[in-house]
Amino acid sequence: MSNPNQTSDVLIMMYVDTVNIKNYVPQTSENTSNVADCVFLSSNHADPDNPTQNPTDSTARTNFTTDLKGNSQISWVGAVQNMSATNLNNDSVFITGITLKTDNIGIKLRQKQDGSGDTHIDASLKNNHGSDGTETDYTISFRVWNAGSYVGDFTVDPKMKMTS
């Protein structure tokens, strides 16, 4: 029996280690895998490709695939991975852009809005979305602050996959 409260909408949370990522400024092709090691992606759905969604799981860190359903709304939000009382107001992660490298699914990105739209990015699936198993590669661009200071701009390259 399916859960009547379950949504097909997807919230993709990108947790960033705001301390260790400072070691990889500026991001280069040589240190991109190190940047990925400072990022953990999770969603509000149990993604079969990464069922544990465990921050210490290297596959979930570097090869994250989010499952989408036919009528999904999508939101990407950045978060500080190791939140504590000492960095509560001084560390931040903002998603600054989503770039579709391929669009085999039919993702429609929404324009960023003033106010709360500065912290996340939203999208939806077009009516002619891809078939089951179809994948789309994309890039998440994000900005990091640590201890109240700007650290840098970074990118990671996850995937989305259509599921029935």
C-alpha positions in Angstrom: 0.0 0.0 0.0 1.5 3.4 -1.0 1.8 6.2 1.5 -0.9 8.8 0.7 1.3 11.6 2.1 4.3 10.7 -0.1 5.1 13.3 -2.7 6.8 12.9 -6.1 8.4 16.3 -5.5 12.1 16.2 -4.8 14.2 18.2 -2.3 17.9 17.8 -3.0 20.0 18.8 0.0 23.6 19.5 -0.6 25.6 19.3 2.7 29.1 20.9 2.5 32.0 20.5 4.9 32.7 24.2 5.2 36.0 23.7 7.0 37.8 21.1 4.8 36.6 22.6 1.5 38.9 25.6 2.2 41.8 23.4 1.4 40.7 23.3 -2.3 40.5 27.0 -3.2 40.5 27.6 -6.1 38.8 24.5 -7.4 40.9 23.0 -10.3 40.6 19.9 -12.5 43.2 18.4 -10.2 41.3 18.9 -7.0 37.7 18.4 -8.1 37.5 14.9 -6.5 38.7 16.5 -3.3 35.9 19.1 -3.5 33.4 16.2 -4.1 34.7 14.6 -0.9 33.6 17.7 1.0 30.0 17.4 -0.4 27.2 15.0 0.5 24.0 15.0 -1.5 20.7 13.6 -0.2 17.1 13.8 -1.1 13.7 13.3 0.6 13.4 10.0 -1.4 15.2 6.8 -0.8 17.4 6.7 -3.9 18.0 3.0 -4.8 21.4 3.8 -6.4 22.6 5.0 -3.0 20.3 3.4 -0.4 22.3 4.3 2.7 22.6 8.0 1.9 25.4 7.9 4.5 27.8 10.9 4.5 30.8 8.5 4.9 29.7 6.5 1.8 32.2 7.5 -0.9 29.7 6.5 -3.7 27.0 8.8 -2.3 29.5 11.6 -2.2 30.9 11.4 -5.7 28.3 9.6 -7.8 25.0 10.7 -6.5 21.9 10.0 -8.6 18.5 11.4 -7.7 15.4 9.6 -8.8 12.6 11.6 -10.4 8.9 10.8 -11.1 6.9 12.1 -14.0 5.3 15.1 -12.3 8.1 16.1 -9.9 8.9 19.6 -8.8 12.6 19.9 -7.8 14.4 22.1 -5.4 18.1 22.3 -4.6 19.2 23.7 -1.2 22.6 24.1 0.3 23.4 23.3 4.0 26.4 23.2 6.4 27.3 19.6 7.0 28.6 19.9 10.5 26.4 22.5 12.1 27.3 23.4 15.7 26.7 26.3 18.1 30.1 27.8 17.1 29.3 28.1 13.4 25.5 28.5 13.6 25.5 32.0 12.2 28.9 32.1 10.6 28.9 29.3 8.0 26.7 29.1 4.9 26.2 27.3 1.7 24.2 28.8 -1.2 23.3 27.1 -4.5 24.2 29.7 -7.1 23.4 27.8 -10.3 22.2 24.6 -11.9 23.6 23.8 -15.4 22.2 21.0 -17.4 25.1 19.2 -19.2 22.6 17.0 -21.0 18.8 17.2 -20.7 17.5 13.8 -21.6 14.7 14.2 -19.1 13.2 17.6 -19.8 14.1 19.8 -16.8 12.7 23.3 -16.8 14.7 25.5 -14.5 12.9 28.4 -12.9 14.4 31.9 -12.7 15.8 32.8 -9.3 13.5 35.0 -7.2 14.4 37.8 -4.8 14.3 36.9 -1.2 14.2 33.2 -0.4 15.1 32.4 -4.0 18.6 33.5 -3.2 19.2 30.4 -1.1 17.9 27.7 -3.5 17.0 26.9 -7.1 13.8 25.3 -8.3 12.8 23.3 -11.4 10.0 21.2 -12.8 9.7 18.4 -15.3 8.4 19.3 -18.8 5.4 17.4 -20.1 7.6 15.4 -22.5 10.0 14.1 -19.8 12.2 11.1 -20.5 11.3 7.4 -20.1 12.1 5.2 -17.2 15.8 4.9 -16.6 16.7 8.0 -18.6 19.5 10.0 -17.0 20.5 13.7 -17.1 24.0 15.0 -16.1 24.2 18.4 -14.5 26.4 20.7 -12.5 25.6 22.4 -9.2 27.4 25.6 -8.6 27.6 26.8 -5.0 29.2 29.4 -2.8 30.7 28.7 0.7 31.3 30.9 3.8 33.2 29.7 6.9 33.6 31.6 10.1 31.9 34.6 8.5 34.4 34.8 5.6 33.8 34.0 2.0 35.7 30.8 1.1 35.0 30.3 -2.6 32.8 29.1 -5.4 32.7 25.4 -6.3 30.9 22.9 -8.5 29.9 19.2 -8.3 28.4 17.0 -11.1 25.6 14.7 -10.0 22.8 13.0 -12.1 19.0 12.7 -12.1 17.2 9.6 -13.3 13.6 9.0 -14.3 11.8 6.2 -12.4 8.3 4.9 -12.7 
